[in-house]
Amino acid sequence: MRTFTIIAIVIAGALSCMVPVVSAAQTVQTYDMSGNLITVPTGTGAQATIGTQTGAGATIGENVKLVNPLKATTLEQLVSDILDVIIRIGTIVVVLMVVFVGYKFVVAQGKEAELTEAKRMLLWTIVGALILLGSKAIQIGIQSTVTALGG
């Protein structure tokens, strides 16, 4: 249970780094239901300024530009980027688990029950590392199959 908690905290910390950051100098412009232009400076806590929409040809959101915070432009790139982050975090977890298992072997000092527990932990650490290594190969295989099928 402790290992799961540590892994969950590491993953949550990594995912929180992916949250887009909005600059304080940016503004968001939109229109309310009665056609009034609303400009809200982001990141400053300032109140919205309201103006009227001018001209019959004005379109909603003509001055609004959405910035993609992700580098990925396709679903394949997004999945690959997410998998790369998971592999980086998982690699750190595997290394820490190998060190911890080594500690468990040293602390066991020949006691059969503790050695059995340390061996079991080593086995599942290796299984986790193999799954982590195989995940990228599976992703590449699925991606090439979809591309070959014309998707």
N, C-alpha and C positions, 0 to 999 in steps of 0.2 A: 504494500500500500504506500509506503514511503517513497519507493522508486517511482510509482505512478504520479504521486504528488509533485515530485521534483521534475519529472518530465513535463507535466502539465504546466508548471510555472515557467519552464524554459521555453516551451512552445508559445505560451501566452506572451511572454516578453518579446519573442522574435516577431510574432504577428503584430504586436503593438508598434513595432518599428515600421511597419508597412502602411500605417495610417497617413494619409496625405496631410501635409502641413500647408496652411494658407497664409500667405504673406499679409502683413497688416496694411500694405498699400493697395491691395486689390479691392475692387468694389463689385457688387453684384447688382445688376439692373433687371427689373422685371416689371410687369404691369399687373395692377389689381383688376378686379372684375369690372370696375367702372371706367377703365382705360387710363387710369393715372399711372405715370411712370414712377416706380419706386426704386431708389438707389440706396443700397445698404453697404457702407464700408465694412469689410470683414476684418475680424481680429481686433477691432478697436473698441467694441462695446458701444459705439455711437448709435444714435437713433437714425431711422430711415428718413431720407428726404423724398418728398412727394412732388411730382410735377405732372403736367398733362401731356398726353401723347399728341404730337403735332403732325399734321399732314395726313391725308387720306391713305397714302401709300405706305405709311410706317407699319412695320411688322413687329410682332412681339419677339423680343430677344435679338434684335439685329445687332446690338452692341455687346451682347453677352458672348463670351468665349469660354468654353469649358476646356480645361486642361486635363489631359489624361495623366494621372500620377504614376501609372504603370508603364513600363517600357514595352510590354507586350501589346501587339496589335491584333493578334489572332488568339483563338482559344488554345491552339496547340502551344504557342509560346507561353501563355499564361499558366497552363498546366505544367509545362517544363520548368518555368521559373519557380512555381510553388514547390515542385518536387526537389529542385536544387536547394531551396531553403531548408526543406525537411531533411534532406541528406546531410547538409552541413550541421544542422542541430543534432541529428542522430549520430553523426560521427563523433561529436563531442561527448554525447551521452555514452556511446560505446567505449570510448577511451576511459572515461571516468569509471564505468562499470568494471572494466578490466583491472584498473588500479584497485578498486574496492574488492574485487574477487581475490586479487593477490593478497590484499590485507587479510581477508577472511581465511585464506590458506595459512598465512603466517600465524594468525591468532589461534587457529585450530590446534596447533602443537600436537598433532598425532591423534587427537580425539576423533574416534570414528564417526560419531554423529555430526560433528561440526565439519569434518572433511567431506562427508556426503552432501551436506548443505552447500559447501563451497563448490564442489564438483557440479552440483545441479545448477548453481548460479552461473558457473562458467559455461555450461552447456547452453543455457538460455541466452547468455550474452552473445555467444557465437551464432546461435540461430538468429537473433535479432540483427547482428552485423551482416549475416548472409542475406536476410530479407532486405536490409537497407541497400546492400550492393546490387541485389537482383532487381530492385524496384526501378532503377534507371534502365536496365536492360529490358524489362517488361514494357516500360514506357516507350522506348525506341522501337521495340517490336510492334506494338500496337500502332504507333504513329506511322511506321513504314507500311503496315498492312492497310491502314485506312487510305494512305496516299496511293498505294498500288490499286486499290479498288476504285479509285477515282473520286475520293471524298475530299 
